[in-house]
């Protein structure tokens, strides 16, 4: 009788050990699958979240730039022209005192706009990051929080471009650098947003040669 009871207990123990082993194996396989899925989906998902955040912030900043410059810029003061006795323009240069004033006001405006942006939460299907149109609507949705940090910096950026024969265009850009934060589960990543807008430009026109050769800056002087 004791022998049968002992055999029964051994079978129970073996069954219990097998069940525990199967449970441990299943849990390990589950966590390994989650880990591999997270590693494969995180980069494209984060790239998509970064794109959404940058698009939102860039649109808000551009709106603020356009509005502020349109309201505050005194265009007649941005460029100072020098003329000769005949009234012809001999030179022109940017009035950097006026440029600095616009830069300061615009930076404050952008900071105010960023601080006023509401924190947004966007729910994106997890498999949309794979890029498949068939799988895009399947699976759980992952929340993406876009948090404006309200920090912005600016700098003036002059650019010179050629505009044809003996013509150059001097453009003055206002370059704004701001920052927002993207928050996905267990990860927070700051995003830098760069945008620039022209605030003034000057076209310098020199004397046009009689004849030119394509690709050559030198005029052809016809024989006398």
Secondary structure, DSSP 4 states (H G I P E B T S, - for coil): -HHHHHHHHHHHHHHHHHHHHHHHHHHHHHHHHHHHHHHHHHHHHHHHHHHHHHHHHHHHHHHHHHHHHHHH--HHHHEEEEE-TTS-EEEEEE-HHHHHHHHHHHHHHHHHHHHHSPPEEEEEEGGGGGT-TTTTTSSPEEEEEEEEEEEEEEEEEEEEEE-STTEEEEEEEEEEEEEEEEEETTEEEEEEEEEEEEEEEEEEE-PPPS-B-TT--SBPPPP-
